[in-house]
Structure formats: C-alpha cells, structure tokens
Amino acid sequence: MNPTLGTTARAEYRAAAGRSLDFLAAAVNADAKRRKMIDEVDVLYKLPYVFTYGGRRELGLRVMEHIENDLIEADGSFRDASQNGPTSMYAYMAGWLAWGSLALGRFDLARRFARRIAVDQDPQWGGHWSESEVGRAQWLLTSSGMVAGCAAAGELETAERGARYMARLLERQPRPDDGFYFNLGPDGEVVTKPAEDTTTSFYDFNDRVRPAMFAIALAGLVWTGEQTGDARHFDLARRYANVVLSNRRDPTTSPFVSKTGWAALLLYRHRADDDLRGFAEAVGKAYLRRQQSDGSVALAGWPGLDADQPVGYRVLTTCDWVVTALALANGGA
C-alpha cells in the first residue's frame, strides 16, 4: 500500500481513471465510420490488460476474443505480416498480450504468445533481436516485452535469460554518468550509434527523454523475481529505476513518463523506497494535468507531436497513463 495517498487523492485518481477508461471503451465501440480501427492489433494490444486492471473485465475479454479469433495465427503470430519479424514491435505487443491474457485467466493464450516471442531470443546474450537504423541489435524495449511476457506466462528460462541480457546492457554502458544506451549489439557490446530520434536509442541525463522505455523492463524484472523467488531481479530493477531518476531535467515532465509510475509502484512492493513512491505520485499528478476533457491523454509538448493526433495514437498513450492512475487509486500496483 502507498501510505502517503489519502482517501480524497485516491478517489480523484479513480475518477480520472474512469474517464480515461470511458474514452478507451468508446474507441473500442466506435461507430461504423471508425470501425476499421478495431482490426488494428497495434492499437488493441494494451487494452485487454488495461480494461481488466481497471475493473472492466468484460471489455477486456471481448477485445481479447477478437484478437484471438481474428488477428492471430495458431502459433501466436499476427495475421498482419507487417507486425511480425525483426523490424516490427511484435515482442513488445505480444508481451502486453501475454500478461493481459494472464490477467483474464487465459493461461493457454499467455503461453502461446510467450513461446512465440521466445523464438527470436538470442541464446548467447539473452535479448530479443531487432533490426532498425542502428543495425541488428537487442533493443531494451522489445527485449523487456519478451521478459515481462514470459515471466507472466511462467516461461521462466526465457525470462531469466532476458534478465541476464538486461544486467549486461546496464553493466556495459560506456557513459554511465551521462545517460543510457538502449541497444546491445551482436558482439555483446553496447551500440552507441544514434537513431534519427535519439531518444529511442539513448536516455540522455541532460536532455528530453522517454522514461517509459524503462517501464516494462522494471515490470519484467519484478515479475521474474516474484515468479522465481530470486531477489537479485528486484535489485536489478532498482538499478534500472536509478537510471530513470537520473535525468537532470526531471523525467516526470516528459509526456513519455506515463506507465513508468505504475512500474515504480510494482517495484515498491519489494523495494519500499521513498523516491519510488514520490516519483509515482509525481507521474500521477502529471496525468491529472495532461488529461483532456474526453478522458484521453495526448502527447502534447514533444517536438512534432503537438498537432491533432489520431484516435488510435491517443488510445495507446492513454493506456500508458491510466495504469499509473489506477495503481495510485488502488494504493499500490
């Protein structure tokens, strides 16, 4: 539990989260003009977990039923071939679907996604292979989706190998006082080549950042520790949280901090440190400031993202913020 939040504050978060869930429900129940959005797995993949976590299990089940019946193959791959393979976000999306399946009691489906993710795990370093403008590498975002999904589904060998990758990525950082590089190369060394959007390849302690790049890494390590009983995973998660908090411009001001508050509260269950709790509360306050009249949260305040954003984009962003609000409303993740 989070002892600093009183009944009034928790009620405020619960009411705000309810407005966001209403927005998400309206997006799922779109009218005929917008119904095509429902068939886009890259918009839907967070919703089964978010609806279930928010107490709307029936909606979560309905979205998952649609994904299972219409959007995936028997092995857990997506029918849309562009969403599979090393240039896609498959591991990250399927990770969300794995722990969403677990939340819904669909253990069989959770394992299906987790075992499909594990196919592309590097047996040597333990990360998940991606291909992007920085080259062939093991990217923290997709690799942590693999770790979290496999930990949730009980595929613990894969999750623990992934955790070893995360330890290596942290330990091999060439500029640990300046920031954090997100990719490990085939040689087992950190990739320092920048992407066009440098915030997806480097977490710069002196510039704008995407703290949510670490959220699923924290969640995956916490769940791996809980499933295995190995407290070293909580220690590693605490070290990753230190990286998040090291941004000198205050990471809670980033429009990409969102679900990192939820992740900090997951870790708080095992490392009850005041800075984690305070960080999560600051993220929650940012959510309240950023929430729009329809309940959604847009990515305002980031270069190139201030214009009107598609509904699907706001669905994903709102999913990220609302899990933090729900965790605060519940008194802890």
MISE-943810 format. One record per residue: residue in one letter; x, y, z of N, C-alpha, C in turn. Coordinates in steps of 0.2 Angstrom, whole numbers, plus 5000, padded with zeros to 4 digits. Layout:
<lodrens>
aXYZXYZXYZ...
</lodrens>
This chain:
<lodrens>
m500449945000500050005000500450065000n500250124998500550184997500250235003p500650235008500350275014500250345014t500550375008500550455008499950475004l499550435001498950454997498350445002g497950495003497350495007496750475003t496250465006495650445003495450494997t495450554999495250604994495750604987a496350594988496850594982496650524978r496550474982496450414978495850414975a495350444978494650454974494750494968e495150544968495250594962495650554957y496050504958496350464953495950414950r495450384955494950334952494550374948a494250434949493850464945494150484938a494750504938495050524932495250464928a495450404931495550344928494850324924g494350334928493650314925493550344919r493750414918493650454912494050424907s494650404908495150384903494850314901l494650274905494350204903493750214899d493350264900492750284896492950304889f493450344889493750354882493950294878l494350254882494550194878493950144876a493450144881492950104879492550124873a492450194872492150224867492550214860a493250214861493650194855493550124852v493450074857493350004855492650004852n492150034855491450034852491350084847a491850104843491750154838491150144833d490950194830490350194826490650164819a490250154814490450114808490950154804k490950224805491450264801492150254803r492250234810492950224813493050154814r492650104812492650034815493250004813k493650024807494249994805494749994810m494750044815495250044820495249984824i494649944825494649894829495049834826d495149834820495549774817496349794817e496549844820497249864820497549834827v497949784827498249754833498649794836d499049844832499549884835499149944839v498549944839498149994843497849954849l497649894848497249854853497649814858y498249804857498649764861498749774868k498649834870498649854878498049854881l497449854877496849854880496549794884p496749734883496549684887496749684894y497449704895497649714902497349774905v497349834901497149894904496449894907f495949864902495249854904495249814911t495549754911495549714916495849744923y496349774922496649814928496249864930g495849894926495349954928494649924930g494649864931493949834933493449824928r493649824921493149814916493349754912r493349694916493549634913493149614907e492449624907492049604901492349634894l492549704895492849734889493449704887g493849694892494549654891494449594888l493949554890493849484887493649494880r493149544878492949554872493449574867v493949614869494449634865494949574863m495049534869495549484868495249424863e494549414864494249364860494249384852h494249454851494349474844495049464842i495549484846496249474844496349394843e496149354847496249284846495849254840n495249274839494849244834495049274827d495249334826495349374820495949394818l496449404823497049444822497649404823i497649344826498249304827498249234824e498849204822498849134820498949084826a498949024824498948974829499548974834d500049004831500749004835500849064838g500349114838500349174842500649234837s500849224831501049274827500449314825f500549374822499949414820499849404813r499249404811499049384804499249444799d499349504802499649554798500349544798a500649524792501349504792501849564794s501649624793502049684794502149694802q501749654806501849664813502249604816n502549564812502949514814503649524812g504149494814504849494811505249544815p505949554814506449594817506349664817t505949684811505849764811505249784814s504849734817504249754820504249764827m503749784830503649784838503349724841y503449664837503049604839503149584846a503749584848503949564855503649604861y503649664859503349714864502549704864m502249704859501549694858501349634861a501649574859501449514862501549504869g502049544872502249544879501549574883w501349624880500749654883500149604883l500149574877499549524876499649464881a500249444882500349384887500149404894w500349464896500149474903499449494903g499149524898498449534898498049474898s498349424894497949354894497949324901l498549334905498649304912498149344916a498049404915497549444920496849424918l496749394912496049374911495949294912g496449264915496449194916496549154910r496749174905496949134899497649114899f497849074903498549044904498749014897d498348984894498548954887498749004882l498349054882498549104877499149144879a499249154886499849184888500449154886r500449084887500949044885501049044877r500549044873500649044866501049114864f500849164867501249224865501949224867a502049204874502649204876503149154873r502949094871503349054867503449074860r503049114857503149144850503749194851i503649234856504149294857504849254858a504849204862505549174864505949144857v505549134852505849114846506449154844d506349224845506949264842507349294848q507449254853507849274859508549254857d509049294858509749274857510049224862p510249164860510449124865511049134869q511449184866512149204869512049254874w511749314872511649374877510949374880g510449344877509849344881509349394879g509549444874509049494872508649464866h508149514864507749494858507949534852w508049504847508349534841507949584837s508149634836507849684832508249714826e507949744821508349774816508049844815s508549894815508249964814508850004811e508750064811509350104808509950104812v509950084818510650074822510950004820g510549964816510849894814510449844818r510749784817510449724821510749724828a510249724833510349734840509849714844q509949704850509449684855509249744859w508649774857508449834860508049824866l508149874871507849864878507049854877l506749894873506049904873505749834871t505949804866505649744863505949684868s506549684870506849634874506449634881s506249694884505949694890505249664889g504949684883504249654882504249574882m504849544880504949474880505049454887v505449484891505549464898504849474902a504549524901503949534905503349484903g503249474897502849424894502949354896c503549334896503749264898503749254905a503949304909503849304916503149294918a502749334915501949324917501749264915a501949234910501649164907502049104910g502549114914502849064918503449034913e503649064908504149044904504849074907l505049044912505549074916506249064914e506349014910507049014907507149074903t506649084898506749144894506749204898a506349214903506349274906507049284910e507349234913507949244916508549254912r508549224906509049244901508949314899g508349334898508249404896508449454902a508349434908508649474914509349474913r509749424911510449424911510649474905y510249474900510449524895510349604898m509849614902509749674905510249694909a510549644913511149664918511749674913r511849644908512449654904512349724901l511749744898511649804895511849864900l511649854906511749904911512549904913e512849854914513549844916514049874911r513849864904514249884899514249954896q513749994900513650064897514350104897p514550134891515150174891515150244894r514550264895514550334898513950334904p514050304909513550294914513350354918d513850404918513750474921513350514917d513250504910512950544905512250524903g512150454903511550434900511550354899f511050324896511050254895510850244888y511250194884511150174878510650114878f510150104873509650054874509749994870n510349994866510449934862511149894864l511049824863511649784864511749754857g512349754854512549734848512649654848p512749624842512949554841513549534845d514049584846514649564849514549574857g513949584859513849594866514049654869e514249704865514349774867513849824866v513849874870513349924869513349964862v512849974859512850014852512750084854t513250124851513150194853512950234847k512850204841512650234835511950264836p511850334835511150364837510650344831a510050344833509450334829509250414827e508850414822508650484820508350524825d507850484829507650514835508050484841t508550524843509050494848508750474854t508150494856507850474862507650404862t507550364856507450294856508050254856s508650284856509250244856509750264863f509550324866509950354871509550394876y509650374882509250414888509750464890d509750524888510150574890510050614896f510450604901510350634908510250714908n510450744902510450814902509950844897d509550804894509050824889508450794889r507950804885507250774885507350694884v506950654887507050584887506350554887r506350484886505750444886505750394892p505650414898505650374904505250304903a504750304899504350244898504650194894m505250204891505650154888505850104894f505850124900506150084905505550044909a504950064908504350044912504249964912i504249934906504149864905504749824907a505349864907505949824910505949824917l505649874921505549864928505049814929a504449814926503949764927504149694926g504549684920504849614919505249594924l505749634926506149614932505849594938v505349644940504949624946504549564945w504249554940503849484939504349424939t504849434936505349374936505549364943g505749414947505949404954505349374958e504749394956504149364960504049294958q504149274952504049204949504549154952t505149184952505749144954505949144961g505749194964505949204971506649224972d506949254967507649274966507649354967a507849374973507849444974508349484970r508849454967509349494963508949524957h508349504955508049534950507749604952f507549604959507249664962507849714962d508449694964509049734964509149764958l509149724952509249754946508749804944a508149784945507649834944507749904947r507949894954508149954957508649994954r509149964951509749994947509450034941y508949994938508650024932508250084934a507950084939507550144942507950204943n508550184946509050244947509250274940v509250234935509450274928508850314926v508250294927507650334926507650404930l507850394936507850454940508450504939s508950484935509550514935509450574930n508950584926508850634921508850704925r509250744923509350804927508850864925r508350844920507850894919507150874922d507150824926506550794929506150754924p506250694925505950644920505150654920t504850674926504150674927503850724922t504250774919503950824915503950804908s504150744906504150714900503450684898p503150704892502550664890502550594889f503250564890503350494889503550464896v503250494901503450464908502850414910s502250424909501650384909501650324913k501750264910501750204914502350194918t502850234918503350224922503150234930g502650274931502450274938502150214941w501750174937501550114938502050064939a502550064935503150014936503550034942a503650094944503950114950503550084956l502850084956502550054961502549984961l502649944956502749874956503349864960l503849894958504549884962504449904969y504049954971503949974978503749924982r503349874979503149814983503749774986h504349784983504949744985505449784988r505449854986506049894987505649964989a505449964996504950014998505350084999d505650114994506050174994505650234993d505750284997505350344996505350374989d505950374986506050404980505550374974l505450304975505050274970504350294971r504150294977503450324979503350394977g503850434978503750504976503750514969f504150474965504150484958503450464955a503150404958502550384955501950434957e502050464962501550524964501650584959a502250594958502350654953502050634946v502150574944501850554937501150554938g500850534943500150544944499850614943k500250654946500050724946500050754939a500550734935500650754928500150724924y499850664925499250634922498650674923l498550704929497950744930498050804926r498650834926498750894922498650884915r498850834912498850814905498150794902q497750764907497150734904496650784901q496350764895495950804891495250794893s494750844891494050834893493750774891d493950734886493650674884493950614888g494450624892494750574896495450554893s495550564887496150544884496750584886v497350564885497950604886498350604879a498550664877498850674871499650684872l500050674867500750684868500950754867a500650804870500750874869501450884872g501850934869502450954872503050924870w502950884865503550854862503650874854p504250884852504350914845503950864840g503550894836503250854831502650824833l502450824839501850794841501350834844d501350904843500850944845500250954841a500250934835499650934831499150884833d498550884830498050834831498250764830q498150724835498450654834497850604833p497950554829497450504828497150474834v496550454834496250424840496650364842g496950324837497250264839497950284843y498250334841498850354845498650374852r498150414853497850434859497650374863v497450324860497250254864497850234867l498450224863499050194866499350234872t499350304871499550344876499150344882t498550344881498050344887498150284891c498250224887498350164891498950164896d499450194893500050204897499950244903w499650304903499550344908499050314913v498550284911497950264915498250204920v498750164918498950114923499250144929t499650204928499850234934499350264938a498850294935498250324939497950264943l497750214940497450154943497850124949a498550124948498950104954498950154960l498950214958498850264964498150264967a497650254963496950244965496950184970n497250134968497250074972497650074978g498150124979498550124984499250084983g499350064977499950024975499749984969a500349964965500249924959500149854961
</lodrens>
